[in-house]
Amino acid sequence: MFPKNIRVSIGTVAALGLKNILTDVESTTAYFMTFTNSRCIANCSFCSQARDSAAEKDNLSRVMWPKYALDDVLNIFRLGHGKSIQRICIQVINYPGFINDVEYLVRNFKDNTSIPISVDSCPLKKADYKRLKEAGVEMVGIPLDAATPEIFEKVKGKMVAGPYRWEGHMQAIEDALKIFGSENILTNLIVGLGETEEEASQLMQSLNNKGVKIALFAFTPLPNTPLQNENPPILISYRRVQLARYLITNNILNISDMIFNGKGILKHLNTNKSLKLLIGDGEAFMTTGCPGCNRPYYNERPRGPLYNYPRRLTSEELFMEIKNLERVLND
C-alpha cells in the first residue's frame, strides 16, 4: 500500500498556496513529512513525534504539519506553483516499512518537478541509500542531534529506550558518504542539550573534515515531551556556536585557532582579522542546512529572539550581533 497522504509544514502550506496564510518570511524549501497513523518507534526526548510523547502528532518542533492528500500536493508542482521553492525536503518518521514510502514519495516528486530533493532520515542500510539515490535524492540528512556520545545516549539512545546508538549513526554517515559523496551528507546538531561550546565545535570540526555539512538547531522545549521544562540555550552562547560552525565549515579557521575556557566557552579567536571581516554579511547567523533551506521560525516565535535568521540580516541586526560577540570574545 503506497501512501496517499503526506504532512506539510505550515510554512510550506503558505508557500505552495494550499491555504491562504499570510507570512512575513516565505519558505524557500518545501518541507514534507511522511504520514503515519502511529508514532515514531524512536523515543527522542526532545521530539513531539517520539514514541512516548503526548504531544500532538501533527507537530514537529514548534511547527504544525497538517495532513494533505499527496495528489493535491503533487498537483501544485504540476501546475508550476510555489515559485519561491528551491528544494524539497522530506522528513522521515521511523515506522515499519517507512523506506518504501519514502522511495515512493521521492519518485513521485521527481516525476512532477525538477526541484532538487533532500531526505532527512534515521540511519539506513547502505542498500537503502542506493535506492534513494537511484530514486532521485540529491542530499541526505542523518541527524546526530547530540554533540557527544554521552548526551546522545541520554536523549535518544539507551537511557530513553530508543533504538539508536551513536556508533550506528556514525556508521550510517560513513555509508551515505560512499553513496552520495562529500558535501551531500548533512547532520543536525541541537545546541542546548547539555554540551559545551567546545564539544559542539569539536564535533563540527570532525564532521567537516569528513565532508559532512552541519545544520544547527536551538533546543526548543515542547509541551508534553520529557524535556518540556528545560530551557533553550542562552542566545549569546548559540551565537558563539554559530560563529564556530561558520568559521569551521567555510575553512576560515580551525578549532585549533579557537580558545575555550575551563567551562568550554569560546573566549577568543587566534586571528588578526576583525569579526566584521570574518563574518561578512551575517550568513553565520542564518538558518543552516541544505542549499535553499531557511526553516522560518522552526526554533523561535516570529517576535524573537531569532536563533536562526530565516532571511538576510538588516544592517542594524548585523551590527548588533557583531557588537554582542565582540564583547564576549574580548572580555
Phi, psi and omega per residue, in radians:
M1 nan 2.060 3.131
F2 -1.511 2.629 -3.088
P3 -1.147 2.371 3.077
K4 -1.783 -0.268 -3.099
N5 -2.152 2.816 3.120
I6 -2.625 2.571 3.062
R7 -1.574 2.511 -3.079
V8 -2.244 2.213 3.120
S9 -1.067 2.596 -3.036
I10 -1.086 -0.570 3.080
G11 -1.169 -0.620 3.102
T12 -1.253 -0.627 3.056
V13 -0.961 -0.768 3.141
A14 -1.199 -0.785 -3.080
A15 -1.125 -0.585 -3.127
L16 -1.549 -0.124 -3.137
G17 1.306 0.368 3.099
L18 -1.189 -0.438 3.078
K19 -2.624 2.575 -3.116
N20 -1.392 1.674 -3.120
I21 -2.203 2.244 3.109
L22 -1.498 2.266 3.103
T23 -2.308 2.600 3.131
D24 -1.545 -0.283 3.067
V25 -2.316 2.158 -3.096
E26 -1.509 2.392 3.098
S27 -1.142 2.327 3.083
T28 -1.742 -0.112 2.974
T29 -2.138 2.475 3.036
A30 -1.565 1.998 -3.071
Y31 -1.747 2.131 3.128
F32 -2.147 2.754 3.106
M33 -2.379 2.409 3.102
T34 -1.012 2.493 -3.102
F35 -1.752 2.316 3.020
T36 -2.569 2.559 3.096
N37 -1.358 -0.269 3.139
S38 -1.695 3.090 3.055
R39 -1.613 2.923 3.057
C40 -1.079 2.480 3.133
I41 -1.352 -0.222 3.040
A42 -1.374 2.950 -3.028
N43 -2.399 0.731 -3.114
C44 -1.055 2.200 -2.953
S45 -1.239 -0.210 3.133
F46 -1.727 -0.033 -2.920
C47 -1.871 2.323 3.122
S48 -1.253 -0.286 3.133
Q49 -1.568 -0.051 -3.030
A50 -1.086 2.719 -3.082
R51 -0.924 -0.794 -3.075
D52 -1.700 0.106 3.131
S53 -1.247 2.530 3.059
A54 -1.807 0.172 -3.136
A55 -1.285 2.861 3.110
E56 -1.087 2.444 -3.080
K57 -1.314 -0.221 3.117
D58 -1.675 0.331 3.084
N59 -1.980 2.604 2.937
L60 -2.546 2.193 -2.901
S61 0.934 -2.346 -3.118
R62 -1.756 0.283 -3.062
V63 -1.834 2.444 3.045
M64 -1.460 2.479 3.131
W65 -2.253 1.393 -3.136
P66 -1.138 2.736 -3.137
K67 -1.485 2.397 3.045
Y68 -2.350 2.697 3.031
A69 -1.177 2.306 -3.114
L70 -0.980 -0.727 -3.087
D71 -1.135 -0.575 3.087
D72 -1.140 -0.685 3.116
V73 -1.181 -0.802 -3.132
L74 -1.084 -0.587 -3.124
N75 -1.141 -0.551 3.073
I76 -1.025 -0.764 3.140
F77 -1.262 -0.637 3.094
R78 -1.042 -0.623 -3.110
L79 -1.459 -0.069 3.092
G80 1.387 0.363 3.119
H81 -1.456 3.102 3.141
G82 1.250 0.907 -3.045
K83 -1.137 -0.371 -3.117
S84 -1.372 -0.234 -2.994
I85 -1.333 2.160 3.125
Q86 -1.864 -0.237 -3.072
R87 -2.784 2.638 2.996
I88 -1.884 2.264 3.130
C89 -2.182 2.118 -3.124
I90 -1.810 2.029 3.072
Q91 -1.513 2.302 -3.006
V92 -1.860 2.240 2.978
I93 -1.643 2.397 -3.099
N94 -1.481 1.920 3.078
Y95 -2.624 2.800 -3.102
P96 -0.954 2.204 3.090
G97 1.443 0.168 -3.066
F98 -1.078 -0.540 -3.083
I99 -1.129 -0.592 3.090
N100 -1.153 -0.691 3.110
D101 -1.140 -0.735 -3.126
V102 -1.097 -0.804 3.130
E103 -1.050 -0.716 3.131
Y104 -1.089 -0.777 3.123
L105 -1.084 -0.794 -3.128
V106 -1.038 -0.827 -3.104
R107 -1.114 -0.632 3.123
N108 -1.219 -0.718 3.077
F109 -1.143 -0.707 -3.132
K110 -1.088 -0.619 -3.127
D111 -1.295 -0.316 -3.025
N112 -2.029 -0.014 3.126
T113 -2.788 2.742 3.086
S114 -1.750 0.136 -3.129
I115 -1.193 2.338 3.125
P116 -1.080 2.597 -3.035
I117 -2.089 2.319 3.004
S118 -2.025 2.639 3.053
V119 -2.227 2.231 3.102
D120 -1.888 1.972 -2.929
S121 -2.493 2.791 2.933
C122 -1.116 2.931 -3.133
P123 -0.982 2.424 3.122
L124 -2.092 2.931 3.014
K125 -1.313 2.718 -3.123
K126 -1.014 -0.656 3.125
A127 -1.104 -0.579 3.134
D128 -1.275 -0.594 3.051
Y129 -1.118 -0.658 3.086
K130 -1.115 -0.722 3.102
R131 -1.025 -0.788 -3.103
L132 -1.173 -0.678 3.115
K133 -1.133 -0.756 3.119
E134 -1.129 -0.514 3.132
A135 -1.302 -0.391 3.105
G136 2.233 0.120 3.116
V137 -1.263 2.358 3.140
E138 -1.691 -0.711 -3.116
M139 -2.333 2.635 -3.131
V140 -2.237 2.348 3.041
G141 -1.852 2.338 3.097
I142 -2.213 1.659 -2.954
P143 -1.295 1.961 2.975
L144 -1.276 -0.713 -3.129
D145 1.211 -0.867 -3.120
A146 -1.643 2.598 -3.077
A147 -1.498 -0.312 -3.107
T148 -2.376 2.747 3.091
P149 -1.028 -0.628 -3.100
E150 -1.150 -0.790 3.124
I151 -1.181 -0.667 3.107
F152 -0.970 -0.872 -3.109
E153 -1.119 -0.533 -3.103
K154 -1.308 -0.626 -3.017
V155 -1.845 -0.350 -3.140
K156 -2.556 0.134 -3.108
G157 -2.006 -2.330 -3.025
K158 -1.003 -0.720 -2.995
M159 -1.242 -0.233 3.054
V160 -2.035 0.317 -3.137
A161 0.963 0.709 3.109
G162 -1.617 2.814 -3.094
P163 -1.446 -0.124 -2.998
Y164 -1.668 2.621 3.039
R165 -2.326 2.559 -3.138
W166 -0.919 -0.798 -3.108
E167 -1.090 -0.635 3.132
G168 -1.156 -0.701 3.095
H169 -1.148 -0.756 -3.132
M170 -1.122 -0.669 3.106
Q171 -1.172 -0.675 3.109
A172 -1.103 -0.672 3.098
I173 -1.077 -0.771 3.120
E174 -1.108 -0.752 -3.141
D175 -1.116 -0.765 -3.116
A176 -1.157 -0.620 3.091
L177 -1.043 -0.657 -3.130
K178 -1.199 -0.510 -3.104
I179 -1.521 -0.819 -3.020
F180 -1.704 -0.374 3.112
G181 1.578 2.826 3.140
S182 -0.998 2.513 3.123
E183 1.312 0.009 3.105
N184 -1.924 0.110 3.081
I185 -2.025 2.423 -3.094
L186 -2.320 2.583 2.992
T187 -2.287 2.656 3.110
N188 -1.651 2.470 3.031
L189 -2.223 2.075 3.116
I190 -1.622 2.072 3.128
V191 -1.565 2.239 3.128
G192 2.041 0.261 3.135
L193 -1.710 0.129 3.111
G194 2.052 -0.039 3.126
E195 -1.355 2.801 2.982
T196 -1.592 2.861 3.081
E197 -1.083 -0.588 3.119
E198 -1.182 -0.749 3.118
E199 -1.109 -0.726 3.097
A200 -1.086 -0.723 -3.119
S201 -1.200 -0.653 3.104
Q202 -1.097 -0.756 3.114
L203 -1.114 -0.761 -3.127
M204 -1.091 -0.670 3.109
Q205 -1.152 -0.749 3.135
S206 -1.087 -0.769 3.138
L207 -1.186 -0.711 3.124
N208 -1.086 -0.640 3.107
N209 -1.076 -0.472 3.128
K210 -1.522 -0.161 -3.070
G211 1.530 0.417 3.133
V212 -1.726 2.272 3.089
K213 -1.372 2.682 -3.103
I214 -2.167 2.204 3.041
A215 -1.849 2.162 -3.120
L216 -1.630 2.394 3.045
F217 -2.225 2.580 2.987
A218 -1.638 2.285 3.101
F219 -0.952 2.290 -3.131
T220 -2.118 1.939 3.114
P221 -1.187 2.174 -3.060
L222 -1.960 2.415 3.102
P223 -0.987 2.487 3.057
N224 1.164 0.461 2.965
T225 -2.106 2.768 -3.092
P226 -1.015 -0.452 -3.101
L227 -1.766 0.365 -3.045
Q228 -1.084 -0.448 -3.095
N229 -1.705 0.054 3.091
E230 -1.421 2.885 -3.092
N231 -1.760 2.577 3.014
P232 -1.197 2.899 -3.119
P233 -1.155 2.655 3.021
I234 -1.114 2.341 -2.996
L235 -1.017 -0.756 -3.088
I236 -1.195 -0.529 3.055
S237 -1.164 -0.741 3.086
Y238 -1.072 -0.689 3.117
R239 -1.080 -0.677 3.134
R240 -1.150 -0.675 3.095
V241 -1.192 -0.699 3.059
Q242 -1.026 -0.744 3.117
L243 -1.083 -0.812 3.130
A244 -1.056 -0.761 3.127
R245 -1.065 -0.789 -3.113
Y246 -1.084 -0.788 -3.111
L247 -1.188 -0.699 -3.125
I248 -1.230 -0.856 -3.025
T249 -1.296 -0.343 3.052
N250 -1.695 0.138 3.102
N251 0.936 0.665 3.079
I252 -1.513 -0.781 3.050
L253 -2.375 2.725 3.064
N254 -1.788 2.800 3.128
I255 -1.045 -0.424 3.079
S256 -1.181 -0.259 3.092
D257 -1.595 0.061 -3.095
M258 -1.969 2.340 -3.141
I259 -1.887 2.185 3.133
F260 -1.977 2.597 3.104
N261 -1.480 -3.029 -3.082
G262 -1.124 -0.282 3.113
K263 -1.733 0.144 3.107
G264 1.353 0.350 3.134
I265 -1.628 2.304 3.114
L266 -1.170 2.128 -3.050
K267 -2.066 -0.374 -3.049
H268 -2.811 2.618 3.055
L269 -2.013 2.271 3.108
N270 -1.445 1.441 3.121
T271 -2.731 2.629 3.084
N272 -1.546 -0.131 -3.112
K273 -1.419 2.536 3.097
S274 -1.281 2.753 3.083
L275 -1.044 -0.671 3.140
K276 -1.040 -0.710 3.128
L277 -1.258 -0.683 -3.134
L278 -1.156 -0.729 -3.016
I279 -1.465 -0.554 3.123
G280 1.196 -2.113 -3.022
D281 -1.563 0.132 3.079
G282 1.625 0.220 3.128
E283 -0.981 -0.489 -3.125
A284 -0.987 -0.511 -3.039
F285 -1.730 0.026 -3.137
M286 -1.529 2.887 3.107
T287 -0.963 2.384 3.123
T288 -1.974 2.621 -3.124
G289 2.834 -2.609 3.053
C290 -1.200 2.810 3.050
P291 -0.963 2.307 -3.138
G292 1.588 0.034 -3.092
C293 -1.558 2.202 3.044
N294 -2.284 -0.205 3.000
R295 0.640 1.084 -3.080
P296 -0.969 2.127 2.997
Y297 1.026 0.611 3.093
Y298 -1.234 -0.634 -3.113
N299 -1.850 -0.144 -2.981
E300 -2.604 2.853 3.044
R301 -1.432 2.654 -3.120
P302 -0.950 -0.524 -3.127
R303 -1.348 -0.109 3.054
G304 1.633 -3.112 -0.020
P305 -1.207 2.588 -3.133
L306 -1.538 1.963 3.032
Y307 -1.302 -0.795 3.096
N308 -2.104 2.041 3.091
Y309 -1.236 2.184 3.139
P310 -1.511 0.225 -3.072
R311 -2.720 3.050 3.065
R312 -1.128 2.499 3.111
L313 -1.298 2.566 2.974
T314 -1.285 2.866 3.125
S315 -1.072 -0.602 3.123
E316 -1.203 -0.731 3.125
E317 -1.126 -0.755 -3.135
L318 -1.107 -0.750 3.110
F319 -1.029 -0.787 -3.130
M320 -1.106 -0.789 -3.103
E321 -1.126 -0.718 3.129
I322 -1.146 -0.780 -3.134
K323 -1.086 -0.719 3.124
N324 -1.113 -0.707 3.112
L325 -1.226 -0.673 3.134
E326 -1.053 -0.659 -3.130
R327 -1.123 -0.728 -3.065
V328 -1.487 -0.319 3.129
L329 -1.627 -0.092 -3.100
N330 -2.222 0.209 -3.113
D331 -1.460 nan nan
